[in-house]
Structures are given as structure tokens and as C-alpha cells.
Amino acid sequence: MQFRGAKSFYLFAIFLLILISTQGCINKPKEISPTLLEPQNGAINLPFNNLSFKFKALPGQKYDLIIRDYSSGKEVYTTTATAVNEEVTIIIPRGFLEPERKYKWYVRISGDDSKASSLWNFTTEKNSPPTISSLSPDGTTGHPFGALALTWKASDPNDDELTFTVTVYEEGKDTPVFTQNVSTDACTVKSLKQQMRYTWKVTAKDKWGGTVESPLASFQTKQNEPPENIQLKNPLENSTDVKFNNLMLSWQGFDKDYEDLRYTLYLFKTGTPKGQPLLSNSTVTDYMVTDLVPSTDYTLIIEAIDTYGEKLEKQFTFRTKVNTLPQKPVLIEPKDNYRVNLAKINSLKFKWTTSTDPDEDVVSYRFVISDGNTNRTMYPYNNNEMEFNQLASFFKIGQRYTWYVEALDKHGGSSKSETFSFETYKNNPPTAPTNPYPANNATNLPNRIPRFSWNATDEDGDQLKYDLYIGKSESDLKLVAADLEVNTYSTTMLFDFGTTYYWKVIVKDGYNDPVEGPIWKFTITNEDRPPTNPLLISPANTQTNINFNNIQLRWKASSDNETPKENLVYYVYCGRADEMTLFATVTGQTTDELTYTLSGLKPVTTYYWRVEVKDSFGNYAYSDTWSFTTKQNTAPNWPSNPNPEDGGSITGTGNLTLSWNASDPDGDNLTYEVRVSTSTSLLQSVEPIISSNNNVTITINEKGTYYWYVTLKDPHGGVTEGPVWRFEVK
């Protein structure tokens, strides 16, 4: 194409600018301000609980719904939702709006007030008081007075949550005998009088002050009856093989009046007088007894008494089990065939394992030591060790002794350990050191020798100590290390290139004169070379579906003629291909393969990595660069094992710790959102308690049924909402 003249060129430039501008508009994402639908602008008498809001939106776009007080402009409710369809409905949970109040509301593209709807207003309806009906019992007689359930029906025109005050009077009296506040339509009144007529009422109240009081209902309690039955739960009646230590007696009393019974217990050997009671006039229904006699018949008498002194007595029998022997002790030290140097030590400690007893008896020990002719016995001994001091007064030099331990229970049962022996002897000097490293006359060694080692033995098994000397001539050896307790010496010292060194070791056992070893020598190389390149092993190059936590990078160690393995320094780099960063510095390793573990990477991301190595002289070598791609994120596992348990109950109000088990398939650290309410319909609107631990502490102020659930979130957007659990506070 050819252009003739300045005018043609000018027209072409304008056309090009228009084309670029149009292309930019085509690629710009479409954003549409929302349009309000319901409630209509200026609407009145709207419900203030569970009110629905509707607006037109663009599917896939996030929107903020904002409600403000009309007069003050204070924000009373805000929520964010993603539009699924062109029409979005959001229901405001109860408790956020108030009756007879004017509000204004609008919707915007999330976080952007410049793309907002028009501002509409509405007014909520007047609050209406609740209603109460169907009090039960009412006008009936013959009711238990120990515990009686009172129930009623209640409703609220505005769907408010209600609280109730239950008041019970003796008929004809103004002072109540029972008052309780509850959030459910039932409560239990306890400790009434027999054959007494009572009146009662319920007052219901909503959070806006709406109150209604029921008419008086009435009932009459029945005449007291004695306790009906006593059931022995543990041990069962006529049981045999019952434990005779730490036996938990448990029982249950039954009373037609549902009174709280008191109990007196007697336990004695069958055929003997019952003696003093174990338990007297107590409300507990279990009691621990111990120190019974094995293989013996026992009689248990339980007496139950109610509030009016009516009694019931029941007798039970059981037989204790046969005594079981305690566990056999296992000897620990001194080891079997141990040799005791009487010139070296003046005390000897004997140890054995602690024995347990299947019957839970207290175990003692009998300690027996013998020289083949005479036994020395000590018992009862309650510890699992014994120490002899001043050994020369107890044991002869050159004598073999045997020893064992018996475990004893108080019923005559015993279990004997195996028998160990030990021998006394005199001390001998250690041998001269041999087998040196570096080897004698070794040449071409690196200028950094990580360790020196040698062998030395002692016939008596003495703990040896060593002095190490090194120098540049046989006549000028200098002490490098003294009183070493092992036959090796690690050092970071640098030796001169091309130089011969001389060294020796002196061995000491603490009893004899030190034994001096021969003088050895070695020669250092006069060359210096860089380390070999690290070789990457795993993850394999371009491997995919790698976990983004706890990724173990593995590579083969480099070697260097002058620098020991443990002194090589490795630098691990990881990141994007054009932006790898130093993740770790690894040194002090002597293995042929090295590892470093990465965590906290992103899912579905390709990472590149390499390893650099540096020797003691500053020489570097580099590995190849490999890549791997992490797997997709997996949402956290469902929470489990709630405490309190689902459907369970606790007693009393106050602080309560909720806990649960949680885990994540990817090993991510989780955060938790805990919502608790007395109503399942309110759970999702409750402000969550946020925690990084799998437990939170809440305060329980009222009795009743509570519902709760936990939402688990990982750092990568994975969310798991757990099941709704419940518990009852009594």
C-alpha cells in the first residue's frame, strides 16, 4: 500500500488511533450498577425480622448491600454477595433491624461507591407483644413433687426470640416458691411439698419490651411414697471375679415422687457383722472402695431415704477375684557378667524395672545377693534400685556373686526375676594407641583434616582419657587437646600445603601411669581444586502434582579434595524462572545425599530450583536448574469429635471451652470460625469467633439448648463448613 501526500498520511494516523482506542474498549470488563427492586422506596410497615431485599445485578459480579439508619446515617447492616442470576435476593436475619424505625439502603459493586444504585428508604412495622397458651399441668392432681416438668406454648407475631420467667406459688400465698428465667418453652420445678396445691404463671418478653403474662394455672402434688427401688450397677448382683482394689461401687435409686434420695452404705464380709457405714446420708451414687480381700464373699447393703424420711433397704452380694501375681521384675544394672573394679569404684547401684500388679496391689521387693555359700536378703524394699557403698567391706576381690529380685504383693503373691552375676577384680593399664587416622606416612592429604582417630583398649573396662599432640617436627609436638573422653578429635584447623606433620596420643585410665603411643606423621597436598557440581535428585525435573507443603528437595553431595564434606556450604535457590531467591543455607552435612524441606508454596504454580556449593577457599560449583509444579489446593477435612459431644449435656453456666478435631489434606495451617446460638435459624448470622487453635472459650449465661458449628479455612481459599452440633446446659 502506498500513501501519496501529507493529507493521506494524516488520515491514516487518525484511523490507527481510533482502531487502538476501540480495541481498548472491547477488552475492558463490563460493570453495571445494580438496580433496586424490593422493598419499594418509601415502603412502610415492613417486618423488622427476616426482611427480604431484591436487586438486579450482573451474574458473577460481587455486590455490597448496605443499610443505614435514616436519621443518623449509622450503618446497621452490611453484607457481600456474588450474583448468580440477574436478580439477587438477600434476607436480613432477625435482630439487626428495629421496630418503627426508618432506614435507607442501597447496593454497590463491592467496595466501589462510584458504581452504586439509587438510595431508597423504608419504615419497619410496630412491635407486637407475644402470646402464651396451653400451660400444662393445669387443674390436675397427683403430680410428683420432687421434680415436675412445666410446659407451655408461645408465639410472637414479629418472629422475635422470646425469654420466659416461670413463677410458682403455694396457692393463696403471694411469695413465690420458685422463679426461673428460661429461653425455651419448658422448665422443671423441684423440691415442692407433698399434697400441696400450687398456682403458676409464665411471663414472656421480646427484646423490644413486648411483654405478656399468662393466666394462673394450677396443680396439686401427690402424697409421698417411699423409694421404689435400688439397682446395683457395679458390680452386678451375685457377680464373681470382682476386683478387690479400687472397686467403684455404683447404684441408682428410683422414686415415684422424683425426689433427690440420700444413701447409707454398708460393706462387709458375708457372715460377719456389718459394722460402721462406708457412706452415710449422702446424695452420691458411686463410691470407691479398695483393699478388699481376694476370693472372698461380700455383702453390700444400700439404704435409700427420701425427703420425708421414708426408707428402702436392699442387700446385694458379690465375690472378689483370685489374687494374681505381680509382674516379674527385669534386671537392668549391673549387666549380667559385669566386672567390678574394686580399686576404681567405691559404690555399686543395682536397678530393675518397676513391677505392676494386675490387681492394682502395692508392690514391694525382696533383694537377694549371694556368693555361692551365703545369701544376703533385704525386704520389703519399695524402690526399684539399691546402692552399696564402701564395696571393699561387702565384696571380696576375685569373687563371683549372683543376685535377683522378687516382686511381692500383700496377699502373698510373688514373682522372681532372672538371676544375674558379677565378678570383682583388680585394675590393669590400658594398651598403647594403634590404628591411627590419618594413617602413618599418609601423603597428598587435604589441608583440612576433619578428625583424628585411634584405637586403645583397657582390659578392666576403664573409662579412658586421651591427650593429643601435633607439631611440624618430632621434637616440637604441642598439646592440642587434653582429657578427651573419646578416641576421636574433630578440628577445623587448616594445615600448610606441602608440609609434613607429626602427632601422638597419650592414653590414661586414671589408675595407672599414662601410656604414650608412637609418633605418626602425614603430609599435606600442595594442590587446591573446586568441589564437584551438586546433582539434583528429586522432585524429578518438570514433575507435576507436587504437594505445596513439606516438599523435600534432594541432591547428591559434592566432593572436594581439600574441604571435608561437613565444611561444604550449599545454597538452595527456588522461585520463578527469572526470580529465584535464596531459601536456605545448608552445611555441616556428611551424608552422600542432602535434603531441604520447603513449605508454604502456592497451589498450581511452577517453581524452579537449583543448588550452589562453596568450599572453604571460596570456590563455587552449580547444579542444573530443574522445575516442578504444585498440585491443586484441597479444602480442609470435616471437623469431628466435638466437645461437648453432639447431643450431650453439661451442668451449670459460666465459661465453657468448645473443641474439635481438624486436619487438612495438604498440611496447611488452618483458621477457624465458630458460630454459637440457641437457635439454628440464627447460626449463620451470628458474628463468628475466629481462632487459629481448634478450641475457643465462650460464656454461657443461660440454661437451654445451644447449637454450634465450625468453618475451616486454609490459606489458599479452601473452605469447609462443618455439621451443626448441639448440647444442652442444665
C-alpha positions in Angstrom: 0.0 0.0 0.0 1.3 3.5 -0.9 0.3 6.9 0.5 0.6 10.0 -1.6 0.9 13.3 0.2 0.7 14.6 3.8 -3.1 14.5 3.8 -3.2 10.8 3.2 -0.7 10.1 5.9 -2.7 12.3 8.3 -5.9 10.4 7.7 -4.1 7.1 8.2 -2.8 8.2 11.6 -6.3 9.2 12.8 -7.7 5.8 11.6 -4.9 4.0 13.6 -5.7 5.9 16.8 -9.4 5.2 16.5 -8.6 1.4 16.0 -6.4 1.3 19.1 -9.0 3.1 21.3 -11.8 0.8 20.1 -9.7 -2.3 20.9 -9.1 -1.0 24.4 -12.9 -0.5 24.9 -13.6 -4.0 23.7 -11.2 -5.6 26.2 -12.4 -3.5 29.1 -14.6 -5.6 31.5 -18.2 -4.8 31.7 -19.5 -3.4 35.0 -23.2 -2.5 35.5 -24.5 -0.5 38.5 -27.2 -2.5 40.4 -31.0 -1.6 40.2 -33.1 -1.8 43.4 -36.4 -3.8 43.3 -37.7 -4.5 46.8 -38.6 -3.2 49.3 -40.1 -0.3 47.3 -38.8 3.2 48.0 -40.9 4.7 50.8 -42.5 1.4 51.9 -43.9 1.3 55.4 -45.0 -1.3 58.0 -42.3 -3.8 56.8 -41.3 -6.7 59.1 -38.1 -6.0 61.0 -37.2 -9.7 61.2 -36.1 -11.7 58.1 -36.9 -8.9 55.7 -36.0 -9.7 52.0 -34.1 -7.3 49.7 -34.0 -7.7 45.9 -32.0 -6.0 43.2 -31.0 -6.5 39.6 -27.3 -7.4 39.0 -24.7 -8.8 36.6 -24.1 -12.6 37.2 -20.6 -13.3 38.5 -20.2 -9.8 40.0 -19.8 -9.2 43.8 -22.1 -6.7 45.4 -22.4 -5.0 48.8 -25.8 -4.5 50.4 -25.7 -1.6 52.9 -28.5 -0.5 55.3 -28.2 2.7 57.4 -30.3 4.5 60.0 -32.3 7.2 58.1 -31.7 9.9 60.7 -28.2 9.3 61.9 -26.7 7.7 58.8 -25.2 5.0 61.1 -24.5 1.7 59.3 -26.7 -1.1 60.8 -26.0 -4.0 58.4 -23.7 -4.8 55.6 -23.2 -8.0 53.6 -21.5 -9.0 50.4 -22.9 -11.5 47.9 -21.9 -12.8 44.4 -24.7 -12.6 41.9 -25.7 -16.0 40.4 -28.6 -14.8 38.4 -29.7 -11.4 37.1 -32.0 -11.0 40.2 -30.4 -11.2 43.7 -32.4 -11.8 47.0 -30.8 -11.2 50.4 -32.7 -11.9 53.6 -31.6 -9.9 56.7 -31.6 -12.1 59.8 -33.6 -11.0 62.8 -32.0 -8.9 65.4 -30.5 -6.2 63.1 -33.4 -4.0 62.4 -35.7 -2.4 65.0 -39.5 -1.8 65.0 -41.0 1.6 64.0 -37.7 2.9 62.6 -36.9 4.4 59.2 -33.9 3.1 57.2 -32.2 3.9 53.9 -30.5 1.3 51.8 -28.5 0.9 48.6 -26.4 -1.7 46.7 -23.0 -1.1 45.1 -20.4 -3.1 43.2 -18.3 -4.5 46.0 -16.0 -1.8 47.5 -16.9 0.9 44.9 -19.4 3.6 45.8 -19.0 5.1 42.4 -20.9 2.2 40.9 -23.9 2.2 43.3 -27.6 2.0 43.0 -30.0 4.8 43.9 -30.7 5.3 47.6 -34.2 4.1 48.8 -35.9 4.2 52.2 -38.4 2.1 54.2 -40.0 2.0 57.6 -40.5 -1.1 59.8 -43.7 -2.1 61.5 -44.7 -1.6 65.1 -43.7 -4.3 67.6 -46.5 -6.6 68.8 -46.4 -8.4 72.1 -46.0 -12.3 72.2 -48.8 -14.7 73.2 -48.8 -17.6 75.7 -51.2 -20.5 75.9 -51.6 -24.2 76.8 -50.0 -24.2 80.3 -49.5 -27.7 81.5 -50.2 -29.0 84.1 -53.4 -27.0 84.8 -56.2 -28.1 87.1 -54.9 -31.6 87.6 -53.8 -33.5 90.7 -51.5 -36.4 91.6 -48.2 -34.8 90.4 -44.8 -35.7 91.7 -43.3 -33.1 94.0 -39.6 -34.0 93.7 -39.3 -32.8 90.1 -42.2 -31.7 87.8 -41.9 -30.5 84.2 -43.9 -27.3 83.3 -44.6 -26.6 79.7 -46.5 -24.0 77.6 -46.9 -22.7 74.1 -45.7 -19.3 73.0 -45.6 -17.3 69.7 -44.6 -13.9 68.5 -46.2 -12.0 65.6 -42.9 -10.4 64.7 -40.9 -13.7 65.0 -38.8 -12.2 67.8 -36.8 -14.5 70.1 -38.5 -14.7 73.4 -37.4 -15.2 77.0 -39.7 -16.6 79.8 -40.0 -16.1 83.5 -41.7 -19.0 85.3 -43.2 -18.3 88.8 -44.7 -20.9 91.1 -46.7 -20.1 94.3 -48.3 -22.1 97.0 -52.0 -21.5 96.5 -53.2 -18.4 98.4 -49.7 -17.0 99.0 -48.0 -14.0 97.4 -44.4 -15.1 97.8 -43.2 -17.4 95.1 -41.6 -20.7 96.0 -39.9 -21.0 92.6 -38.7 -18.5 89.9 -36.6 -19.2 86.9 -35.7 -17.5 83.6 -35.5 -19.7 80.5 -35.3 -19.3 76.8 -37.3 -22.5 75.9 -41.0 -23.4 76.4 -40.4 -25.7 79.3 -38.7 -25.9 82.7 -38.5 -28.2 85.7 -39.6 -27.2 89.2 -38.0 -29.2 92.1 -38.4 -29.7 95.8 -42.1 -29.0 96.2 -44.3 -30.2 99.1 -46.5 -33.2 99.1 -50.3 -32.9 98.8 -50.0 -29.2 98.2 -51.9 -27.1 95.7 -49.8 -24.7 93.6 -50.5 -21.9 91.1 -48.1 -20.9 88.4 -47.7 -18.5 85.5 -45.4 -17.7 82.7 -44.3 -14.2 81.6 -43.0 -13.9 78.0 -40.8 -10.9 76.8 -39.3 -10.0 73.5 -36.2 -7.8 73.1 -38.2 -4.7 72.3 -40.1 -4.7 75.6 -43.2 -6.5 74.4 -44.5 -8.5 77.4 -47.4 -10.8 78.1 -48.3 -12.7 81.3 -50.3 -15.9 81.2 -53.3 -16.5 83.4 -52.6 -18.6 86.5 -52.6 -22.3 86.1 -52.8 -24.8 89.0 -51.9 -28.3 90.0 -51.8 -30.4 93.1 -48.9 -32.7 94.2 -49.4 -36.3 95.3 -48.9 -37.9 98.7 -45.3 -39.0 99.4 -44.4 -42.6 98.7 -41.3 -44.4 99.9 -38.4 -45.0 97.5 -39.5 -47.6 94.9 -36.3 -49.5 94.1 -32.5 -49.5 94.3 -30.5 -51.0 91.4 -26.8 -52.0 91.8 -25.0 -51.1 88.6 -21.4 -52.1 89.5 -20.7 -54.8 90.4 -23.8 -56.7 89.3 -25.7 -58.7 91.9 -24.0 -62.1 92.6 -21.0 -61.2 90.4 -17.9 -63.2 90.8 -14.3 -62.3 89.7 -14.8 -58.7 91.1 -11.7 -56.6 91.5 -10.6 -56.1 95.2 -8.7 -52.9 94.7 -10.1 -49.6 93.5 -13.6 -51.0 93.0 -16.1 -48.4 92.1 -19.4 -49.2 93.6 -22.3 -47.6 91.7 -26.0 -47.7 92.0 -29.3 -46.0 91.1 -32.3 -45.2 93.2 -35.8 -44.9 91.9 -38.6 -42.8 93.5 -42.1 -42.2 92.2 -42.0 -38.6 93.5 -38.7 -37.9 91.7 -37.1 -36.8 94.9 -33.3 -36.5 95.4 -32.6 -39.5 97.6 -29.9 -39.9 100.2 -27.9 -43.1 100.7 -26.2 -45.0 103.5 -23.9 -47.9 102.5 -22.5 -50.9 104.5 -20.0 -53.3 103.0 -18.7 -56.3 105.0 -17.6 -59.9 104.6 -20.6 -62.2 104.2 -21.5 -63.8 107.6 -19.8 -61.1 109.7 -21.4 -58.0 111.4 -22.0 -55.1 109.1 -20.1 -52.6 111.3 -19.8 -48.9 110.5 -21.2 -47.5 107.3 -18.9 -46.7 104.3 -21.1 -43.8 103.4 -23.8 -42.1 105.4 -26.7 -39.8 104.3 -25.1 -38.9 101.0 -26.6 -37.9 97.6 -23.7 -39.5 95.6 -24.4 -42.7 93.7 -20.9 -44.1 93.4 -18.1 -44.8 95.9 -14.6 -46.2 95.5 -13.5 -49.0 97.8 -10.1 -50.6 98.0 -8.0 -53.1 100.0 -10.6 -55.8 99.9 -9.6 -59.5 100.3 -9.2 -61.8 97.3 -11.5 -64.8 96.8 -14.0 -63.5 99.4 -17.8 -63.2 99.6 -19.0 -59.6 100.4 -22.4 -58.3 101.3 -23.4 -54.7 100.3 -26.4 -53.0 102.0 -27.8 -49.8 100.4 -30.4 -47.8 102.3 -32.3 -45.0 100.4 -34.2 -42.3 102.3 -36.4 -39.6 100.8 -37.2 -36.1 101.9 -40.0 -37.2 104.3 -37.9 -39.9 105.9 -39.4 -42.9 104.1 -36.7 -45.6 103.6 -35.9 -48.5 101.4 -33.1 -51.0 102.1 -31.7 -53.6 99.6 -29.0 -56.1 100.1 -26.6 -57.4 97.4 -23.7 -59.9 97.3 -20.6 -60.4 95.2 -17.3 -62.3 95.3 -13.8 -60.9 94.7 -11.5 -62.4 92.2 -8.5 -64.7 92.8 -5.2 -62.9 93.6 -2.9 -62.5 90.5 0.9 -62.5 90.9 2.7 -59.2 90.3 4.7 -58.7 87.1 8.2 -60.3 87.1 11.0 -57.7 87.6 13.6 -57.3 84.8 17.1 -56.6 86.0 18.8 -53.6 84.4 22.1 -53.0 86.0 24.8 -54.0 86.6 24.6 -56.1 83.4 24.9 -59.9 83.6 28.5 -61.0 83.9 29.6 -57.4 84.8 33.1 -57.0 86.1 33.5 -54.7 89.1 36.9 -53.0 89.6 37.1 -52.6 93.3 40.2 -50.3 93.0 38.3 -48.0 90.8 34.8 -47.6 92.3 33.5 -47.5 95.8 29.8 -47.8 95.2 27.6 -50.1 93.1 23.9 -49.4 92.2 21.5 -52.3 91.4 18.5 -51.4 89.3 15.5 -53.3 88.0 12.2 -52.4 86.3 9.2 -51.3 88.3 6.7 -54.2 88.6 3.0 -53.6 88.1 0.2 -55.7 89.7 -2.8 -56.8 87.6 -4.9 -56.4 90.8 -3.5 -52.9 91.5 -1.8 -54.0 94.7 1.1 -52.0 96.0 4.3 -53.9 95.1 7.3 -54.3 97.2 10.6 -56.1 96.5 12.9 -58.7 98.1 16.5 -58.2 97.1 18.8 -61.3 97.3 22.6 -61.4 96.7 24.8 -64.5 97.1 28.5 -65.5 97.0 27.5 -69.2 96.5 27.5 -70.0 100.2 25.7 -67.2 102.0 22.6 -65.2 100.9 22.1 -61.6 101.9 18.4 -60.7 101.8 16.7 -57.3 102.1 12.9 -56.8 102.1 10.3 -55.3 101.9 12.1 -52.8 99.6 9.8 -50.2 98.0 12.1 -48.7 95.4 13.4 -50.3 92.2 17.1 -49.7 92.9 19.6 -50.3 95.7 23.0 -48.9 96.2 26.0 -50.5 98.0 28.7 -48.1 99.3 32.2 -49.0 100.6 32.3 -52.0 98.4 35.5 -53.4 99.9 33.6 -54.1 103.2 30.9 -56.1 101.3 32.7 -57.9 98.5 36.0 -59.8 98.1 38.4 -59.3 95.1 38.3 -62.1 92.6 34.8 -63.4 93.8 31.8 -64.1 91.6 28.4 -63.1 93.0 24.8 -63.7 91.9 21.7 -61.5 92.5 18.0 -61.5 91.8 14.8 -59.6 92.8 11.3 -60.8 93.8 8.2 -58.7 93.4 5.7 -59.1 96.3 2.1 -58.2 96.8 0.3 -58.0 100.2 -1.6 -61.2 99.6 1.5 -63.5 99.4 1.9 -63.4 95.7 5.5 -63.2 94.4 7.3 -63.2 91.0 11.1 -63.8 90.7 13.4 -62.1 88.2 16.1 -64.0 86.3 19.5 -64.2 88.1 22.4 -62.0 87.1 26.1 -62.4 88.2 29.1 -60.0 88.5 32.8 -60.5 89.3 35.2 -58.4 91.3 38.8 -57.8 90.0 41.9 -55.7 90.1 42.7 -52.9 87.6 45.1 -53.2 84.6 46.8 -50.5 82.5 45.4 -49.6 79.0 47.1 -50.6 75.8 49.1 -48.2 73.6 47.1 -46.5 70.9 47.0 -48.1 67.4 45.3 -47.8 64.0 45.8 -44.0 63.5 43.8 -41.8 61.2 45.3 -40.2 59.2 47.3 -43.3 58.6 51.0 -43.2 59.4 53.0 -41.9 56.5 49.9 -40.8 54.6 50.6 -38.3 51.8 48.7 -35.9 49.5 46.1 -35.2 52.2 43.8 -32.1 52.0 44.8 -29.1 54.1 41.6 -29.5 56.2 41.5 -32.8 58.1 38.1 -33.0 59.9 39.1 -35.6 62.5 41.9 -37.6 64.1 41.2 -41.0 65.5 42.9 -44.1 67.0 42.2 -47.3 68.9 43.0 -48.1 72.5 41.7 -50.7 74.9 41.6 -51.5 78.6 41.4 -55.0 80.0 39.4 -53.8 83.0 36.9 -51.8 81.0 38.1 -48.5 82.5 36.9 -45.2 81.0 40.0 -44.0 79.1 41.0 -40.4 78.5 43.4 -39.1 75.8 45.9 -36.3 75.3 46.6 -35.3 71.6 49.9 -33.7 70.4 50.6 -32.3 66.9 53.7 -30.5 65.5 55.9 -29.8 62.5 58.8 -31.9 64.0 59.1 -34.9 66.2 60.9 -32.8 68.8 58.4 -30.0 68.9 54.9 -31.6 69.4 52.4 -29.3 71.1 49.3 -30.3 73.2 46.2 -29.7 71.0 43.6 -31.4 73.2 43.6 -32.8 76.8 41.5 -35.4 78.6 39.4 -36.4 75.6 36.8 -39.0 76.6 36.5 -40.4 73.1 39.1 -41.8 70.7 38.5 -39.1 68.1 39.2 -35.4 67.8 37.4 -33.1 65.4 39.1 -29.9 64.3 38.6 -27.0 61.8 42.3 -26.1 61.8 44.0 -25.5 58.4 47.3 -27.2 57.7 50.0 -25.7 55.5 50.2 -27.0 51.9 53.2 -29.3 51.1 54.1 -29.7 54.8 54.8 -32.9 56.9 53.2 -33.0 60.4 53.9 -35.3 63.3 51.4 -36.4 66.1 51.0 -38.8 69.0 48.3 -39.8 71.6 48.8 -40.5 75.4 46.2 -42.8 77.0 45.1 -42.5 80.7 42.9 -44.8 82.7 43.1 -42.8 86.0 44.8 -45.5 88.0 48.0 -46.4 86.1 50.8 -44.3 84.6 49.8 -42.8 81.3 50.7 -44.9 78.2 52.4 -43.0 75.4 51.8 -44.0 71.8 54.3 -44.0 68.9 54.9 -40.8 66.8 53.0 -40.9 63.5 53.2 -38.5 60.5 51.3 -37.3 57.4 51.9 -34.9 54.5 49.5 -32.2 53.2 49.0 -31.8 49.4 50.2 -28.7 47.5 47.1 -28.5 45.2 43.7 -26.8 45.5 40.6 -27.7 43.4 36.9 -26.6 43.5 34.2 -29.0 44.6 32.2 -31.2 42.1 28.8 -30.0 40.9 25.7 -31.0 43.0 23.5 -33.4 41.2 19.7 -32.9 41.7 17.6 -36.0 42.5 14.0 -35.1 43.4 11.5 -33.8 42.7 12.2 -35.0 39.1 12.6 -32.3 36.6 9.2 -31.0 35.3 7.3 -33.3 37.8 3.7 -32.1 38.4 1.1 -32.6 41.1 3.6 -31.9 43.9 2.3 -31.0 47.4 2.9 -27.4 48.2 3.8 -28.1 51.8 6.7 -30.2 53.1 8.3 -30.6 49.7 11.6 -32.4 50.2 14.4 -31.2 47.8 17.1 -33.9 47.4 20.5 -33.7 45.8 23.8 -35.6 45.8 26.6 -34.2 47.9 29.6 -32.6 46.2 33.1 -33.7 46.9 36.3 -31.7 47.3 39.9 -32.8 47.8 40.8 -30.0 50.2 37.4 -29.3 52.0 35.7 -32.0 54.1 32.0 -32.7 53.4 30.8 -31.2 56.6 32.6 -27.9 55.7 31.0 -27.5 52.3 28.3 -24.9 52.2 25.2 -25.4 50.0 22.8 -22.6 48.9 19.3 -23.6 47.9 17.5 -21.3 45.4 13.8 -21.5 44.5 11.2 -19.3 42.8 10.1 -18.2 39.3 12.4 -18.9 36.4 13.6 -15.2 36.3 13.4 -14.5 40.0 14.8 -17.4 42.1 15.7 -16.4 45.7 17.9 -17.9 48.4 15.7 -20.2 50.5 18.3 -21.9 52.8 22.0 -22.3 53.6 22.9 -26.0 54.4 26.2 -27.0 55.9 27.7 -29.5 58.4 26.4 -32.5 56.4 28.4 -35.7 55.9 25.9 -37.9 54.0 26.0 -38.7 50.3 22.6 -37.2 49.8 21.3 -33.9 51.2 17.7 -32.6 51.7 15.9 -29.4 52.4 12.1 -29.2 53.0 10.0 -26.4 51.5 6.6 -25.3 52.8 4.2 -22.5 52.3 4.3 -22.5 48.4 1.3 -21.7 46.3 -1.0 -24.3 44.7 -0.9 -24.9 40.9 2.3 -22.9 40.4 5.5 -23.8 38.6 8.7 -23.3 40.6 12.4 -23.6 39.5 15.2 -24.6 41.8 19.0 -25.1 41.9 21.8 -25.7 44.4 25.1 -24.0 44.6 28.1 -25.2 46.7 31.1 -23.4 48.1 34.3 -24.9 49.5 36.5 -23.5 52.3 38.6 -21.5 49.8 35.6 -19.7 48.2 35.4 -21.9 45.1 31.8 -22.4 43.8 30.1 -25.1 41.7 26.5 -25.1 40.4 23.8 -27.7 39.7 21.4 -27.7 36.8 18.1 -25.8 37.2 15.0 -28.0 37.5 11.3 -27.2 37.8 8.2 -28.7 39.4 4.5 -27.8 39.5 2.5 -27.9 42.7 -0.9 -29.6 43.0 -4.3 -28.0 43.3 -5.5 -27.0 46.8 -7.8 -29.3 48.7 -10.3 -28.0 51.1 -9.8 -28.9 54.8 -11.3 -32.2 56.1 -14.6 -32.1 58.0 -14.2 -31.3 61.7 -15.0 -34.1 64.1 -15.1 -35.2 67.8 -16.8 -32.1 69.2 -16.5 -31.3 72.9 -19.1 -31.1 74.4 -20.2 -34.2 72.4 -23.1 -33.8 69.9 -26.4 -34.2 71.7 -24.6 -34.2 75.1 -25.2 -32.1 78.1 -23.2 -30.1 80.7 -24.2 -28.8 84.1 -24.0 -25.1 85.1 -23.4 -21.8 83.4 -20.1 -19.9 83.1 -17.1 -20.3 80.9 -17.1 -23.3 78.5 -14.4 -24.5 76.2 -15.6 -25.8 72.8 -13.1 -28.0 71.0 -13.0 -30.3 67.9 -10.6 -32.3 65.8 -9.5 -30.8 62.5 -7.0 -31.6 59.7 -6.0 -30.5 56.2 -5.1 -33.0 53.4 -2.4 -30.5 52.2 -0.9 -29.9 55.7 -1.9 -26.2 55.7 -2.3 -24.2 58.9 -6.0 -23.6 59.4 -8.1 -20.8 60.8 -11.5 -21.5 62.4 -14.7 -19.5 62.5 -17.0 -20.7 65.3 -20.7 -19.7 65.5 -22.8 -20.5 68.5 -26.5 -19.8 69.0 -29.6 -21.0 70.9 -31.4 -21.2 67.6 -30.4 -23.0 64.3 -32.1 -20.3 62.2 -29.7 -17.7 63.7 -26.5 -19.6 63.4 -25.3 -18.3 60.1 -25.9 -14.7 61.1 -24.0 -14.9 64.4 -20.7 -13.0 64.5 -18.1 -15.8 64.3 -15.4 -16.3 66.9 -12.1 -16.5 64.9 -9.3 -18.7 66.2 -6.1 -20.3 65.0 -6.5 -23.1 67.5 -9.0 -25.9 67.5 -10.8 -24.6 70.6 -12.5 -21.5 71.8 -13.9 -20.4 75.2 -17.4 -18.9 75.4 -19.5 -17.7 78.3 -22.8 -19.5 78.9 -25.3 -17.2 80.8 -28.5 -19.2 80.5 -29.6 -22.8 80.6 -31.1 -24.4 77.5 -30.1 -26.0 74.2 -27.1 -24.5 72.2 -26.2 -25.1 68.6 -22.8 -24.5 67.1 -20.7 -25.3 64.0 -17.1 -24.6 62.8 -16.0 -23.3 59.4 -12.4 -24.3 58.5 -10.3 -22.1 56.2 -6.9 -22.8 54.6 -4.6 -20.0 53.3 -5.5 -20.8 49.7 -9.2 -20.2 49.8 -10.3 -23.7 50.8 -13.4 -23.6 53.0 -15.2 -26.5 54.8 -18.3 -25.8 56.8 -18.8 -28.5 59.5 -22.1 -30.0 60.7 -24.3 -28.3 63.3 -23.7 -29.8 66.7 -25.8 -29.2 69.8 -25.5 -29.5 73.6 -27.8 -28.8 76.5 -26.9 -26.7 79.5 -28.8 -28.0 82.6 
